[in-house]
Amino acid sequence: MRYRLTFVAGLAVGYVLGTKAGRERYEQLKKSAQQIAQNPAVRNTAETAAHQGRHFADRAYHVVSDKVGDRVPDSVAQRVKSMRERSSNGSGPDDWGTSNT
C-alpha cells in the first residue's frame, strides 16, 4: 500500500510540474533525449550491454538446464530453441524488440 501511495504522489507531482513547464519544455526534453539516443557512444554501449546480456543469459540457461534437466516445461524449451535458431540465423529483432547485432 505504501508503494502505491508513493507512486500516486509521484505521479501527481510530475503532472503538476509538467503542466507548469508547458509544451515548450516537453519539446526541449524530447529533443535532448533524441540527441542522447542517437549519440554513437551511447548506441555502442547499449549494443554492448545487450550482447553481454544475451551472453550471460545463454550461460545461465546452460547452468539451469543442467540442474533442472528434463523438468523444464515443453513450452519454455520450445521458446528457447526458437530464440537460439533465430539468433544463429542472424535474423532481425526478436519478440521483445532487441536486435541480434
MOWO-V682659 format. One record per run of one state. SS is the DSSP state (h for helix, s for strand, l for the rest). FROM is the first residue (numbers start at 1). TO is the last residue. If there is no record, write none. Layout:
ss=[SS;SS]
from=[FROM;FROM]
to=[TO;TO]
This chain:
ss=[l;h;l;h;l;h;l]
from=[1;2;39;40;72;74;90]
to=[1;38;39;71;73;89;101]
